[in-house]
Structures are given as structure tokens and as C-alpha cells.
């Protein structure tokens, strides 16, 4: 059997893929994982899936931005957890580090999936930015590929918004959360944020994690926003309209890139916000087409599917090279 791990914004998600196609799932909040020992994390996973570590054929792990590696690598050979630095864009809790180390220090065979960045083999025109997307989006994209999509644009909309393009079964580019479309919590730094950073009122990462659409509302999280939206609160409705508009604009931008690869591609939406019917409906209205919707488990399941493909002898994953021997 195979296991995929999604290093999500708020939780670590594990998906176990069995030979008969059955999928089991486990979610551990990142704050909870940070307080668990490595041995407890492994045993919790074993108990949830009803297996022993020796029964796991291969595991595929994602961690942070994944910008320290270009290829899919054996976890035993990866330095600094496959990243250049823990500093940068995003919230740090220690949960992801604990899970990564638990797998690396175990006897479970595992690979680490890279993010897409300036050293990746994607369209070089997008490499004006150092980083394009984190590794779990590769997992989502591979799950879409496993469902039969070969040319598509994937937009993951949740705490942040990241959009990725796949042409002829190869990742050709992505737009990261700190570049264009805002999510609920995170987004690009505007002029006011830059002034606040320059004035020392906040650090750049603090500005990033507070630049989503919720910054203009009284809502603290997705749950409060959805509840208010169901009551037709004007502030909540506007926040949803904003996130849908920017996501649609980012998707439309990636459609321009796809034209250079002789494809318009299917549109796939994923994420805790992307799943909302009102967001889907507005994106479809803006783009003038129907979209496909995947759920929040797609990254973990996709990583498990990557592990299975590598075990079965695949030479690359969506154009990403594999440095691993079974």
C-alpha cells in the first residue's frame, strides 16, 4: 500500500491507497502534530490505516515550499527537508517538520516531492519569480491527471490562492500565493503593506499572511465567513465575490500561457474555498465555462498515487524527474 502526505496550511493530511483501490484518510492539525513525538506520529498513522510500517511500499511526502530540490528525491538523501529556508511566506507551527522528521527517521521508504520554482524545468518566462508553487499542488495536479485530465489549469483556493498549468501531462508553470490572487488570509503585498513593512510596523511575512480578502472584514476565518454569507451579510458576500473574481482572473492569465502549448485546458478548482458552490458559480460566470471541482483530500491522495506510480516504474511525474530506486 502507498501513503501520501499533504503539508496543508492548517493540517497534515494522510491518505492511504490500498491495492484494491480503497482509500483511507487521516487528518492531524499542524498545532497538534507539533506536540507529538516522532514515534507517536508513526504509530498514529499505523493505527488509523490498520497497517504496520513494513507493509508500506512507498510514501510520498510534501513539506513547505520544496524549493531546495528540483527532482523527486529519496527522503534519506534530502538535506534541510528539501527547502532553502524555513523563513518566507507562510505560518510556522512545527507540525510539518515533526511529521517530515518522523518519516525520515523511520524505516518507511519515502520520497520527497519538490515545489515548482526558478530552477524547475517549467516555462522559463515565469521564472522572473523565485517560487511558483509548493509541493502539495503537485499532488493535487497528479490526482487530476490520475482522473484522466492531461491538459488543465488547477486553481487551489483556500487560505491562499495558487494556480498551476499542465499541458500534455507536464507542469508548464504556476502562479504562487504572494504574486497575484489573494486567498482568505494570504495575498500579495500592496502599497500600504509595503509602507508598513518599511516603517517597521510588521515583517514582510506578517504582511503576507494578513493580505487576504478577510483583512477588509470582521471575520476571523472561513467558518465565520460562510455563516455570515448564508445570512446574506453584505460584507461576507463581497469577500466571496472578491476571491472568485481574482481567482478567475488568475486562471484567465494561465489560459494565455496554455495557448502557447496549443491548449486551452480544462479548469479544475480545489480548496476549502474553491469547494463553495457560490465561488464555483461565480468563477464559471466570469470565465464563461464549466469547471471541475476536487475536494480537500486531493493533495494527499495525489501524493499516494505518485508513490504508487514511482513504485510501478514511472520515469517522471508530470515532467518532474525521479531520483529514487525501489
N, C-alpha and C positions, 0 to 999 in steps of 0.2 A: 504494500500500500504506500501511498505518497501523501505528503503533507505540505501545504503552502502556508506561509505566514505573511500577513498584511500588517505592516507597521503604520496603522492609521493615526489620524490626528488625536483621537480621544481613547482609542482602544487597540489592543493587539488581537487580531482575528486569525484563528487557525482553522483550516479546512483539511479534512482527511478524505482522500479519494481511494476507494477500495476497488479491487479488480472487477467486481460486478457492477461498477458504476455508482454505487451508493456513496453519498457524501454526508459526513458528519461535521458539525461546526462547534467551535468553542470561542468565546469572546472573554477577554480579560482586560478591564480598564487599565490604561497605562499607569495610573497612580497606584493601583493595586499591585500590578506586576513589579513595580519598583521596590516594593517591600517584601517580596518573596525571594527565597533562596533559589539558586540555580537548580538544585535537586528537587525542590518542591515544584518548580515550574515544569520540569520534565515529567514528574510523576502525575501532576495535574493533567497534563496532556495525554499521558498514557491511560489514565483512568477515564477521561472524557471519551476517548476513542476505543477503549477496550482492547488495547494492544500493548505489547512490550517494545522497547526501543529497537530490539533486534529484528522486529518484524517490519520496521520501516525501511523500504527500499531506497528512498531518497526524499530529502526535504529541500524546498526552495524558500529562501529567506530574503526579506527586504528590510532595509534599515536606512532611515533618514534620507538624505539626498542621493546617496550612492554615487557621488561624484569623484570618488577616489579610484574607481575601477571602470574599465571600458567594456570588458567582456564578462560573461557569466563565469564565476570562479569557484573553485573548491573553497569552502569556508575555512579549512585548515591553512590555506595559503594566503588568506586575506589579512592585510595589516590595517590597523586603525578602523576596523569594522567596515572597510570599503569606502570611507569618506575622507575628504581633505581636512575637515574640521567640524567639530560639533557646533561651532558658532555659525550664525547665519539666520535664515528665515524660518521661524517656527518655534513652537513651545517645547521646552525640555523638561521631562519628568523623571527620566532614568529607567522607565519601564521597558522601552525598546532595547536599551543597552543590556539590561538584565536578561531579556529573552535571547538576544543575539549571543551573549556570552554563554548562556546555558546550553545552547545548541553547539557552539564552537568547542566547548569543553567536554561535550558528551561523545559517545561513540557512534552517534547517528550520522550517516553520510549526508552531507548537505552542500548546497551551492548557494552563492550569494548573487542576487540579480542587481545589475548596475542601474543607475539612473541614466537619463539622456542629458548630455552636456556638451561642451565645446569640443571635447575630444572623441565624441561618438561619431560613428560613420553615417550620420544623417546629413540632410541638406546643409551645406556649409554656409549658405546665406543667412541661416538662422543663428549661426554661431557668433553673432555680434553680442549675444548674451552668453554668460559663462555657464548657465544652467537652464535646462528646458523642462525637465520633469523628474520626479522621484521614482524609485523602482516599482512601487505598488501599482503605478499607472501602466507599467509594462505588463503586470499581472492581469489587470483588467482587459488590456488590449489582447492579450493572448487568450483570455476566456472568450472574448468576442470572436477571435479567429477560430477557436475550437467549436463555436456555434455555427461556423460557416461563412463568416464575413472575411473577405480578403482585401477590400478597398473600403476604408471607412474613416470617419472623423469621430473621435471619442472625446466627450466633454464631461469631466468629473466635477460636479458642483456640490460643494458642501461648505465646510469652514473656509475653504478657498476654492478657486476655480482654475482648473488646468485642462488644456485641450491638446490632443495628440492626433497626428495624422498617420494612417497606414495605407500605403499604395503597393499593390501587387504583393501583399503579405510581408511588407517590410516597413518598419517605422522610418518615416522621412523627416519628421520634425515635430516640435511641440512648443507650446507657449506656457511658461510657468506662472505660478500664482502671483509673483511680485512684479509681473510685467504689464498685464492688461486688465482682464475682467476680475472684479472683486468677488469674493465669496461672502459668507455671512460675517466671518470675523476678520479674515485676512484680505489684503489687497495692496495695490501699488501705492507708493508714497506720492501724494500730491504736493503742491507748493506749500500749503500750510504745514504738512508733516515735515517737509524738508527744513522749513524755518524752525520748527520745534526741535528738530534734531540738532541743527546748527547752534541753536540757543542753549542747548544742554538740558532742555526740559524733558527729553526722553531719548533713549537709544534707538538706533535705526530698527532693530528687530522689534522693539516695543511698538514702534510706529506701524510696522508691517502687520503685526498681529492685532492691531486695532484700527485697520483701514478698510474693513469690510462694510457692507451696507448697514449693519446693525449700529454702527457708530452714530448714525443720524436718528436713532430711535431710542426708546426707553427699554427695549427688550434685551435681555441678557444672553439668550440662546435660541436655538431652533424651536424648542418646545413652546416657549413663550410666544414666539413669532407665529407659529402655526395656530395656537389657541386664539390669539388676537385676530388672525386672518379669518378664522371660521366665524368670528363675531363681526366681520366686515369692518374692522378697525382701519381707518384710512392710512395710518402710519405703517401698519403691517402690510397692507395691500401695496403701498408704494415701494416698500423694501423688496417685496417679491417681484414687482414689475421691474425694478432696477436690476436685480440679479439676473432675471430672464433676458432683459434687453442686452446687457453686456455679454452674457454667455452666447447669445445668438450672434452678436457682432464678432466675437472671437471665433466662433465656428465659421462664419462667413469669411473671415480672414484666412482661415485654414483651407477653405474651399478654393481660394485663389492659388495657394501652393499646390493643391491637388491637381489643378488644371495642367500644371507643368509635367505631371505624371500621367496625363491622359485619363484622368478620373475625376469624377465629382464626389464619389463615395457615399455610402450610407451614413446616416447620422445616428450616433449612439449616445445616450445620456445616462449618467450614473451618478450616484452620490446621495447623501441624505436629503439634500435639497432638490437635486435633479429628479428624484423619485416623486416629488409632489406633483399631483395632476395639474394644478394651476400653473406651475412652472413649465411643465411639458407642453401644455396647451399654448402658452404664450410664445415659447420658442418655436413651435410649429407654425404659429401665426406669423412671426417675424420672418422665418425662413421660407414659408410657403410650401412646406413639405412635412410628411410624417416622419417621426423619429422612433427609434427603438430604445427601450428603457431596460437597464440592468439594475439589479439590486446591490446593496452594500457589501454582499459577500463575494462579489465578482473578483476582487483582487486576490483574496485568499484562495478561492477555487482555481483561478487562473494560474496562481503560483504552483498549486498542486499539479495542475495539468502540465505546466512547464517541467516539473520534476519528472512526471511520467514520460514526457516526450524525450527528455535527456536520457533517461534510463533505457528507453527503447531505441536510442541511437541517433536522434536528431542532431544535425551538424550545426544548426543555428536556430535561434528563436527570434522571429520577426526581424531577421537581419543581424541580430546580435550574436557574435561568436561565443562558442562554449569552450572553456578550458577546464575540462573535468573528465576523468577516466573512471568508468564504473568498476 
